[in-house]
């Protein structure tokens, strides 16, 4: 009986190919939009995590004044000189903070025997390079002794090493605003994120920078590492509480490193919302399409229903038949949508150079959702099929 029902189902689908494809199309587009956009946004998130480094998702930025991100630029709406190294020392005492580094930065003249230019130099604490996931390829990182003794030491990026030195730069001198600094280490190639090129970094001890290069007592900001991603939001709240208590007003901006460095997170959010809107519309169209096709097929197959009833088929059998057909249509549409979305997603990811990301959970949810839609859109036609009485149908055909 089951084999016969399957054969009938296949025969009906073969006979009504165009109609079946139209019915499946809405479901396929809904699944396609969900899986494809989730795949692309997931690959973009993985790429961002790679660019930020192992701890990038746990980094928090503290900047003085009000900062807004517009496009790929940060706009400072207000400026204060109230953020001090003591504030960062207080933040380090927060239990949800793993480590923190204040920084002070400015574009300075850079010179060696091989080259001269004007580049950004950043004064930092020793924890900074580890938090930003820098790897030391030569020499050593900045150390506590460098901070305590105001050492004129410099840790440079791989591009600086290549552009400003003809051979091994460790131990050699680089002039920052005319002052000699000894290169203590070189960082391995790290890449870039948003508008920051990590390989052009020139890091010096924060104390040396503040007293020797600029002679100021305030900082330009700080980078904070939360204990884990789950505590990120709570850590930001505690940091804001500590700073408000110390400053007696909100004259700073605290946000995740990713949000302040680029608008990618907002783009991903918009992308996600858009995908769900498109999917909702497509699933609605698919539901109506299957409902219409199945309702139409009932009126075309009245004689088939009557003959089956006369030959012993129960109402339950007829109901299950039409319900199964609508579920198969939905399921076939969802599988087609998943296959097409995976092909497109892999192509986009490979061409863009992104990490491969396939959202299997979203795909499974799409299949379950399509099966639910199949049941939903099949109940009415299946119930309608039970209203026809065999005798009345056969009598009608005899008269015709």
Secondary structure, DSSP 8 states (H G I E B T S, - for coil): -HHHHHHHHHHHHHHTHHHHHHHHHHHHHHHHHHHHHHHHHHHHHHHHHHHH-TTGGGEEEEEES-EEEETTEEEES---S---HHHHHHHTTSTTEEEEEEEEEEEEEEE-SS-EEEEEEEEE-THHHHHTT--EEEE----HHHHHTT--EEEE-HHHHHHH-SS--TT-EEEETTEEEEEEEEE----EETTEEGGG-EEEEHHHIIIIII--S--SEEEEEES-GGGHHHHHHHHHHHHHHHHSS--EEEEEHHHHH-SHHHHHHHHHHHHHHHHHHHHHHHHHHHHHHHHHHHHHTHHHHHHHHHTT--HHHHHHHHHHHHHHHHHHHHHHHHHHHHHHHHHHHHHHT------HHHHHHHHHHHHHHHHHHHHHHHHHHTT--HHHHHHHHHH-
